[in-house]
Amino acid sequence: MFEGLDINKMGKMMEDFQVKAKEMEDQSRNVILTAKAGGGMLEVSANGIGEIIDINIDDSLLEDKGSLQLFIISAMNDVLRMVEDNKKSQAMGMMGGMNPFNMN
């Protein structure tokens, strides 16, 4: 089952993978993703690793607490989905589009 398995090559592959993963995280810090809610009256921005970095609120929303809360929740959920999609896309790019779990 493990015939021809070169442990040294596997170790090097793991090292390369860790280096690429670190590079990907560093690049992700510079990616800015923005989601809008309420017709653009509220914007939430996050970097590629999921840190919320900015929230812009139109002044007219400050008088409508209920709508403001809903828009914040909506925009936060949207931007976090965008972050996850970006991470998946980067990971697939790093693996060359190959599925490591495909046993065929």
PEDA-V282500 format. One record per residue. N is the residue number from 0. NEAR is the number of other ideal C-beta (glycine too) atoms within 8 Angstrom. Layout:
n/near
N/NEAR
N/NEAR
This chain:
n/near
0/2
1/4
2/4
3/4
4/6
5/6
6/6
7/6
8/7
9/9
10/8
11/8
12/8
13/8
14/8
15/8
16/8
17/8
18/8
19/9
20/9
21/8
22/8
23/11
24/9
25/8
26/10
27/13
28/9
29/8
30/9
31/9
32/12
33/8
34/13
35/9
36/13
37/10
38/4
39/7
40/10
41/16
42/12
43/15
44/13
45/14
46/13
47/15
48/8
49/7
50/6
51/9
52/7
53/7
54/9
55/6
56/9
57/9
58/5
59/7
60/13
61/7
62/4
63/8
64/5
65/6
66/9
67/12
68/8
69/9
70/13
71/12
72/8
73/10
74/14
75/11
76/8
77/11
78/15
79/10
80/8
81/11
82/13
83/8
84/8
85/12
86/10
87/8
88/8
89/12
90/9
91/8
92/8
93/9
94/9
95/5
96/5
97/6
98/5
99/5
100/4
101/6
102/3
103/2
